[in-house]
Amino acid sequence: MIRLIASDMDGTLLDGQDKLPPGFWGLLARLREQDIHFVVASGRPYIGLQDIFQDSPVQPDFICDNGAYLVEGGELAAVHTIEREKLLRLLGVLGSLPGVFVSLCGLQGCYVLPSVENLPPEILSFYQKSKIVSDLTKVEDEIFKVSVDDIHEPQNNSYPALQKVFGDGLSLQISAGTCMDVMDAGINKGVALRDLQRRLGITPDETMAFGDYFNDVGMLQSAKYSFAMENSHPDIFQHAAYRAKSNREYGVIQAIETYVFSPEG
């Protein structure tokens, strides 16, 4: 019996125009009627996810910032900040790399440099509610995520550079071709999902999860009913038990209808 459903947003639940599937509010209500928890699991910050779900009559739980920030029942349940000295070392390494744009997410907001205006429109949209500051090292806030937009692609540039310096001392989660999120050691969507499972008294065998990229692997491995979207990175399929149709075909909704509401199908 499925009691918890976790879904990534970009490339998974959202379609090609960053829109939720038609009828999604009604689906959330039907899940709530059956006492099935729905959790949004995204690299996006909570403030951005709130905007997307502000009109929903049923509020899901949220695994935000790739697992660094967990909201359960509308309340902050857990947050994992990066120690100040480690953060400054991290910013130093990233500042020395070519083609890298850095932003911070903290308890009081998100922070970017003025050069944010030079980012492509599809990337700039993620930073609309951020505060522009002249120096990220001077931000006085508890930071739990450092976002990296790397025009040379993280796996070829920023990822190996940070691994060389920090080893396992940081969690490096590549979430798209040029995007990577950096959190404290051991933090990812899978860890956050297991935390939520413990809080709700739900097991991995009662969990369904959907994802499409490397930052979703931990979450997929924490659910018996794990689905890789048809549009996933090719290396993701090996981590999922099932495939769902692409996000443009509303694969998450179709899989839920089949496996939750019509299990005999």
ZARO-606203 format. One record per residue (C-alpha): residue in one letter; x, y, z. Coordinates in steps of 0.001 Angstrom, whole numbers, plus 524288, in hexadecimal, padded with zeros to 5 digits. Example, Ala and Ser with C-alpha at 12.3 -4.5 7.8 and 13.67 -1.06 7.14 Angstrom:
% residues 2
gulo|c1|c2|c3
A|8300C|7EE6C|81E78
S|83566|7FBDC|81BE4
***
This chain:
% residues 265
gulo|c1|c2|c3
M|80000|80000|80000
I|8057D|80D44|7FC1F
R|804C8|81768|80702
L|80EE8|8216F|80291
I|811E7|82700|7F51A
A|81DE2|82F7E|7F2B6
S|82037|83693|7E5F2
D|82AEC|83EF9|7E06E
M|8263C|84B72|7D9B7
D|82E6C|84FC3|7CDF7
G|82E7E|8459A|7C338
T|8255A|83CFB|7CB20
L|818A4|842AD|7D05C
L|8195A|84F8E|7C8D8
D|81727|84F25|7BA37
G|81FA0|8558D|7AFE6
Q|819F7|862FA|7B32B
D|81C52|861CC|7C1DA
K|80DE0|85F4E|7C43E
L|80782|85554|7CD19
P|7FF68|84AD5|7C65C
P|7F111|84E10|7C3BD
G|7E86E|84983|7CEE0
F|7F3B3|84856|7D87A
W|7EC74|84F44|7E38F
G|7E190|84540|7E269
L|7EB6B|83A33|7E2CE
L|7F143|83F7F|7EF72
A|7E3B1|83FE7|7F568
R|7E106|831D4|7F17A
L|7EDF6|82D88|7F767
R|7EACE|834BB|80407
E|7DD99|82DE0|804AE
Q|7E4DC|820E4|80481
D|7EE96|825B2|80EC5
I|7F9CF|82546|804FA
H|8044B|82F86|80743
F|809BC|836E0|7FB8C
V|8170B|83D3C|7FCDC
V|81D58|84667|7F324
A|82BF9|84377|7F27A
S|8337F|84E0E|7EB6E
G|84031|85561|7EA90
R|8382E|861DA|7EAE1
P|8373E|869C0|7F77E
Y|82ACB|869B3|7FF8D
I|8275C|877B5|7FC06
G|826C4|87427|7ED9F
L|81F00|867BD|7EFE8
Q|81535|86F38|7F82C
D|81223|877CA|7EC86
I|80F47|86BFA|7E3FD
F|8064D|865B5|7EE1E
Q|7FFEE|871E6|7F3BD
D|7F2DC|86EE4|7ED40
S|7F284|8609F|7F0FB
P|7E73E|85D10|7FA1F
V|7EFCF|85229|7FF8A
Q|7FDAA|855A2|80364
P|807CD|84AD7|8016B
D|813FA|84912|8098C
F|82099|84E75|803DA
I|82E6F|8493C|802B7
C|83513|855B9|7FE41
D|842DC|8595D|7FA24
N|84635|84B3E|7F6AD
G|843A0|84695|80478
A|8496D|85180|80CAE
Y|83C29|85723|81085
L|8306D|84EC0|81458
V|822AA|853FD|8165C
E|8185B|84AF0|81C34
G|80A63|84F2C|81E64
G|80DB5|85D2E|81AE6
E|81850|85E20|8255C
L|8271C|85D81|82468
A|82AB0|84FC8|828D7
A|83959|84F71|82629
V|84420|857E6|82085
H|85286|854A1|81EAB
T|85B7D|8606F|81E4A
I|86990|8612F|819A3
E|873B4|864E6|823D9
R|878D2|872B4|82191
E|88728|86F55|81FAF
K|883D4|86498|815F8
L|87ABE|86DE6|80EBF
L|88575|87813|80D1D
R|88EED|86DC0|80807
L|88478|86919|7FE9A
L|8821A|876CE|7F95F
G|890B2|87898|7F7CA
V|891FE|86C7D|7EF45
L|8861E|86FCE|7E70D
G|88AC8|87DD0|7E56A
S|8975B|878EF|7DF44
L|8906E|87101|7D4AC
P|88D29|8766A|7C72A
G|87F1D|8773E|7C280
V|878E2|87508|7CFCE
F|86D8C|87CD1|7D5A6
V|86AD2|87AB7|7E425
S|85F09|87DA7|7ECBB
L|85BC5|87ACF|7FAF7
C|84F77|875EF|801AA
G|84DCE|87907|81014
L|84382|879D9|81AA8
Q|840C7|88822|8179C
G|840D7|88723|808C7
C|848E2|88495|7FC91
Y|8546D|88CEF|7F847
V|85A88|88FA2|7EB03
L|864C3|89893|7E52C
P|86137|8A3A2|7DBAB
S|8665F|89B2D|7D085
V|859CC|8932F|7D1C7
E|85452|89BFB|7C70F
N|85DBB|895AD|7BD60
L|857F6|8881C|7BEFA
P|84F7C|88210|7B443
P|840D7|88473|7B654
E|83E0C|87622|7B93D
I|84807|8766F|7C451
L|844F6|88438|7C8ED
S|836FA|8802D|7CC02
F|83BEB|87839|7D79E
Y|841A5|88463|7DE10
Q|83639|88DE8|7DCDE
K|83403|88F78|7EB92
S|84251|88FCA|7EF6C
K|848E6|89B43|7F621
I|853EE|8A18F|7EE5F
V|8604C|8A376|7F681
S|86DE5|8A83D|7F302
D|8754E|89DAB|7FA81
L|87033|8901B|7FDB9
T|87A71|88E4C|8085C
K|8746A|89999|80FF2
V|866AC|893E8|8106E
E|86249|892AF|81E95
D|85926|8871D|81E46
E|85956|87887|82100
I|85BE4|872AF|81396
F|85732|86502|8104F
K|85956|8648A|80191
V|862BD|86A2B|7F7A8
S|85D99|869C2|7E9BC
V|8670C|86938|7DE59
D|86438|86C4A|7D02C
D|87007|86797|7C88A
I|870A2|86A80|7B9F5
H|87B56|86032|7B885
E|87230|85645|7BF1E
P|87483|8523B|7CD42
Q|878F6|8445C|7CA5A
N|8844A|849D0|7C26B
N|887B4|855E5|7CA59
S|88243|8593B|7D7C0
Y|87EE7|84B72|7DC59
P|88CBF|845BE|7DB43
A|892A0|85259|7E0B6
L|88A3B|851A3|7ECEF
Q|88C1E|84313|7EE94
K|89ACF|844E9|7EE3B
V|89A50|84ED6|7F944
F|88F29|849C1|801C5
G|88DF2|83B4B|7FEAC
D|881F3|83642|805D8
G|88146|842A8|80E09
L|8769B|84831|80559
S|86AE9|842C5|7FDF0
L|86BCB|8461A|7EF77
Q|85EFB|8441D|7E842
I|85EAB|84679|7D97A
S|85090|849D4|7D61B
A|8517B|84DAF|7C7B4
G|85B6B|84FA3|7BCDF
T|861A2|85BEC|7C29F
C|85BDF|85BC4|7D05A
M|86145|85635|7DCF3
D|85D29|85816|7EB22
V|866C6|85704|7F650
M|8622B|85374|803F9
D|8686C|84E7B|8105A
A|86DE5|840B7|81054
G|86403|835C8|80EDB
I|85881|83E5F|80B21
N|8502A|83ABB|7FF5E
K|8420A|8380D|7FBBA
G|8431A|829DE|7FFEA
V|84787|82D56|80DB1
A|83C76|83739|80ED6
L|83280|82D69|809CF
R|836E6|82335|813B9
D|835CC|82D82|81E67
L|827DE|83062|81A18
Q|824BE|821DD|8197A
R|8291D|82070|827A6
R|82122|82C32|82BDA
L|814E0|826DE|82550
G|816FA|818A1|828DA
I|8177A|8149C|81A8C
T|820D8|80A9A|814D4
P|82824|80AA0|807C1
D|81F33|7FF5D|803A5
E|813B6|808C7|804F6
T|81A65|813A2|7FD3F
M|819C6|817BF|7EEF5
A|823D1|8213E|7E94B
F|82623|82805|7DC42
G|83296|82E46|7D6F8
D|83A8A|83115|7CADB
Y|84853|83532|7CEB5
F|85402|83209|7D75B
N|84EFD|839B2|7E30F
D|84325|83097|7E351
V|84ACB|823E9|7E4CD
G|84A8D|82385|7F3B5
M|83BF5|825E1|7F3B2
L|83972|81B3B|7E999
Q|8417D|811B3|7F1AA
S|838EE|814BD|7FD87
A|82C46|81045|7F711
K|827AF|802CC|7F2D0
Y|81F86|808E7|7E7F3
S|82A3A|8111B|7E1B7
F|827CA|81724|7D45A
A|8316F|81D2A|7CAD9
M|82AF4|82646|7C139
E|82C11|822C3|7B2E1
N|8338E|82F90|7B100
S|83D57|82C30|7BBC0
H|84C0D|82CBA|7BA3E
P|84FBA|81F3B|7B4E7
D|85762|81BBC|7C12D
I|84B60|81D3D|7C9D9
F|84394|811AF|7C4C5
Q|84C35|807DB|7CBDE
H|8482B|80DE2|7D8E8
A|8397B|80C73|7D6D1
A|83099|8009A|7D700
Y|82711|80654|7CD1D
R|8261D|81043|7C22F
A|81C0D|81B0F|7C105
K|81870|82282|7B4C9
S|81F5E|82F6C|7B2C2
N|81C11|83BB4|7BA49
R|8161D|8417C|7ADEA
E|80CB9|835FC|7ADBC
Y|8098F|837B5|7BC39
G|80FFE|82AD8|7BFB7
V|80F0B|82CFF|7CE69
I|8004D|82E82|7CDCC
Q|7FEA9|822C0|7C4EA
A|806CE|81A07|7CDC9
I|7FF39|81E3D|7D9DF
E|7F257|81B83|7D32C
T|7F72E|80E05|7CF30
Y|7FE1E|80989|7DB82
V|7F653|81097|7E614
F|7E870|81275|7E12D
S|7E7FE|806DE|7D7C2
P|7F1B6|7FD32|7DD9E
E|7EBE1|7F1F2|7D600
G|7F0C7|7F8DA|7C999
***
